């Protein structure tokens, strides 16, 4: 149980780190729809794009692994909640992994974009915009599942007392606000205020939870 808790803590921090690195490499969490700019950047440095996608895939794999480690560590306290968060967070990770095949098409589009002109170039921009738009929609759906998973283990933490109460409460509040923010974002893509607040709270919660599980649990 202790080993699984520490591994869960490690994967929480691993997810945050890989998310930051992939974002720096151009694989933004929530991307704007300026497809022409994106295609130009990819065409200028395709290797950077590839590395960013691979690191993002590692992050998505980390999501599945953290759900599994949490299940192994905490399912004796509530099997129902453990199954719930494992289902939601695994689904979150798989959705994003499977979408990467379509997102990878930007690499081919960028190559064609660099040698095209006129109507053909505009067609490539339109295709790129569609891929970016779908990426944002898929991400938003995945984050709703993330919020449900986070809510599940936050409830367990509060009811079982296995982690400090302040961490459990912060997870509960973060999951609710972030989930609502993503729901609003799905309907109104330009309204990001609640999503931004919820995202910040989620980040602080996961740093605290990951650090506590890794260094202080047991």
C-alpha positions as CSV (number, residue, x, y, z in Angstrom):
1,X,0.0,0.0,0.0
2,X,2.8,2.4,0.9
3,X,4.7,1.7,-2.3
4,X,1.5,2.3,-4.4
5,X,0.9,5.6,-2.6
6,X,4.4,6.8,-3.3
7,X,4.2,5.8,-6.9
8,X,0.9,7.7,-7.2
9,X,2.6,10.7,-5.7
10,X,5.4,10.3,-8.2
11,X,3.0,10.1,-11.2
12,X,1.1,13.2,-10.0
13,X,4.3,15.2,-10.2
14,X,5.4,13.4,-13.4
15,X,2.1,14.5,-15.1
16,X,2.6,18.1,-14.1
17,X,6.2,18.1,-15.3
18,X,5.5,16.5,-18.6
19,X,2.5,18.8,-19.1
20,X,4.8,21.9,-18.6
21,X,7.5,20.5,-20.9
22,X,5.1,19.6,-23.7
23,X,3.5,23.0,-23.5
24,X,6.9,24.7,-23.8
25,X,7.5,22.5,-26.9
26,X,4.3,23.8,-28.6
27,X,1.7,21.2,-27.5
28,X,-0.4,23.7,-25.6
29,X,-3.0,22.5,-23.1
30,X,-5.7,24.7,-24.8
31,X,-4.6,25.9,-28.1
32,X,-5.7,28.9,-30.1
33,X,-7.2,28.4,-33.6
34,X,-4.7,30.4,-35.6
35,X,-3.9,27.4,-37.8
36,X,-1.7,29.3,-40.2
37,X,0.7,30.4,-37.4
38,X,0.7,26.8,-36.0
39,X,1.5,25.2,-39.3
40,X,4.4,27.7,-39.9
41,X,5.8,26.9,-36.5
42,X,5.6,23.2,-37.1
43,X,7.2,23.5,-40.5
44,X,10.1,25.6,-39.0
45,X,10.9,22.9,-36.4
46,X,9.1,19.6,-37.0
47,X,11.4,17.8,-34.5
48,X,10.2,20.1,-31.7
49,X,6.6,19.2,-32.6
50,X,7.3,15.5,-32.6
51,X,9.0,15.6,-29.2
52,X,6.2,17.7,-27.8
53,X,3.6,15.1,-28.9
54,X,5.7,12.2,-27.5
55,X,6.0,13.9,-24.1
56,X,2.3,14.6,-24.1
57,X,1.7,10.9,-24.8
58,X,3.8,10.1,-21.7
59,X,1.7,12.5,-19.7
60,X,-1.5,10.8,-20.8
61,X,0.0,7.4,-19.9
62,X,0.9,8.9,-16.5
63,X,-2.8,9.7,-16.0
64,X,-3.7,6.1,-16.4
65,X,-0.9,4.9,-14.2
66,X,-1.8,7.4,-11.4
67,X,-5.4,6.1,-11.4
68,X,-4.2,2.5,-11.1
69,X,-1.8,3.3,-8.3
70,X,-4.5,5.2,-6.4
71,X,-6.8,2.2,-6.9
72,X,-4.3,-0.2,-5.5
73,X,-3.5,2.0,-2.6
74,X,-7.0,3.2,-1.5
75,X,-9.6,0.7,-2.8
76,X,-10.0,-0.9,0.6
77,X,-11.6,2.3,1.9
78,X,-14.3,2.5,-0.8
79,X,-14.3,0.1,-3.8
80,X,-17.1,2.1,-5.5
81,X,-15.2,5.4,-5.4
82,X,-12.0,3.6,-6.4
83,X,-13.7,2.0,-9.5
84,X,-15.2,5.4,-10.3
85,X,-11.9,7.4,-10.4
86,X,-10.1,4.6,-12.2
87,X,-12.8,4.5,-14.9
88,X,-13.0,8.3,-15.3
89,X,-9.3,9.0,-15.3
90,X,-8.4,6.0,-17.5
91,X,-11.0,7.2,-20.0
92,X,-9.5,10.7,-19.8
93,X,-6.1,9.4,-20.7
94,X,-7.3,7.0,-23.4
95,X,-9.3,9.7,-25.1
96,X,-6.3,12.0,-25.4
97,X,-4.0,9.2,-26.5
98,X,-6.3,8.0,-29.3
99,X,-6.8,11.6,-30.5
100,X,-3.0,12.1,-31.0
101,X,-3.2,10.2,-34.3
102,X,-5.4,13.0,-35.8
103,X,-3.3,15.7,-34.1
104,X,-0.1,14.2,-35.7
105,X,-1.6,15.0,-39.1
106,X,-0.6,18.6,-38.5
107,X,3.0,17.5,-39.3
108,X,2.0,16.4,-42.8
109,X,-0.2,19.5,-43.3
110,X,2.7,21.7,-42.2
111,X,5.0,20.1,-44.7
112,X,2.5,20.6,-47.5
113,X,1.8,24.1,-46.3
114,X,5.5,25.1,-46.8
115,X,5.4,24.2,-50.5
116,X,1.9,25.3,-51.4
117,X,0.2,28.5,-52.3
118,X,-3.1,30.2,-53.1
119,X,-6.2,28.1,-52.8
120,X,-4.3,24.9,-51.8
121,X,-2.7,26.7,-48.9
122,X,-6.0,28.0,-47.7
123,X,-7.4,24.5,-47.8
124,X,-4.6,23.3,-45.6
125,X,-5.2,26.1,-43.1
126,X,-8.9,25.1,-43.0
127,X,-7.9,21.5,-42.3
128,X,-5.5,22.6,-39.6
129,X,-8.1,24.8,-37.9
130,X,-10.5,21.8,-37.8
131,X,-7.9,19.6,-36.2
132,X,-7.1,22.3,-33.6
133,X,-10.7,22.9,-32.9
134,X,-11.3,19.2,-32.4
135,X,-8.2,19.0,-30.1
136,X,-9.7,21.7,-27.9
137,X,-13.1,19.9,-27.8
138,X,-11.6,16.5,-27.0
139,X,-9.5,18.1,-24.3
140,X,-12.5,19.7,-22.7
141,X,-14.4,16.4,-22.7
142,X,-11.4,14.7,-21.2
143,X,-11.2,17.3,-18.5
144,X,-14.7,16.7,-17.5
145,X,-13.8,13.1,-16.9
146,X,-10.7,14.3,-15.0
147,X,-12.9,16.4,-12.7
148,X,-15.2,13.4,-12.0
149,X,-12.2,11.3,-11.2
150,X,-10.6,13.9,-8.9
151,X,-14.0,14.4,-7.2
152,X,-14.1,10.7,-6.5
153,X,-10.8,10.3,-4.7
154,X,-11.2,13.7,-3.0
155,X,-14.4,12.4,-1.4
156,X,-12.6,9.2,-0.3
157,X,-9.8,11.3,1.2
158,X,-12.3,13.3,3.2
159,X,-14.4,10.4,4.4
160,X,-11.5,8.1,5.3
161,X,-9.0,10.6,6.7
162,X,-6.0,8.9,4.9
163,X,-4.6,12.2,3.7
164,X,-4.7,15.6,5.5
165,X,-8.2,17.1,5.4
166,X,-7.0,20.3,3.8
167,X,-5.8,18.4,0.8
168,X,-9.1,16.5,0.6
169,X,-11.1,19.7,0.8
170,X,-8.9,21.5,-1.8
171,X,-9.4,18.6,-4.2
172,X,-13.1,18.7,-3.7
173,X,-13.4,22.4,-4.4
174,X,-10.9,22.3,-7.3
175,X,-12.8,19.4,-8.9
176,X,-16.1,21.1,-8.7
177,X,-14.9,24.5,-10.0
178,X,-12.8,23.0,-12.8
179,X,-15.6,20.6,-13.8
180,X,-18.0,23.5,-14.0
181,X,-15.4,25.6,-15.9
182,X,-15.0,22.9,-18.5
183,X,-18.8,22.5,-18.9
184,X,-19.1,26.2,-19.5
185,X,-16.1,26.1,-21.8
186,X,-17.7,23.4,-23.9
187,X,-20.7,25.5,-24.5
188,X,-19.0,28.9,-24.6
189,X,-15.3,28.4,-25.8
190,X,-14.5,32.1,-25.2
191,X,-15.5,32.1,-21.5
192,X,-12.4,30.9,-19.6
193,X,-12.5,32.7,-16.3
194,X,-14.0,29.8,-14.3
195,X,-11.8,27.3,-16.1
196,X,-8.6,29.3,-15.3
197,X,-9.5,29.6,-11.6
198,X,-10.4,25.9,-11.4
199,X,-7.2,24.9,-13.3
200,X,-5.0,26.9,-10.9
201,X,-6.7,25.2,-7.9
202,X,-6.2,21.8,-9.5
203,X,-2.5,22.5,-10.1
204,X,-2.0,23.5,-6.4
205,X,-4.0,20.5,-5.2
206,X,-2.1,18.0,-7.3
207,X,1.3,19.4,-6.3
208,X,0.2,19.2,-2.6
209,X,-1.3,15.7,-3.0
210,X,1.6,14.4,-5.1
211,X,4.2,15.8,-2.7
212,X,2.4,14.4,0.4
213,X,2.0,10.9,-1.1
214,X,5.6,10.8,-2.3
215,X,7.4,12.2,0.7
216,X,5.1,11.9,3.7
217,X,2.7,9.0,3.3
218,X,3.3,6.0,5.5
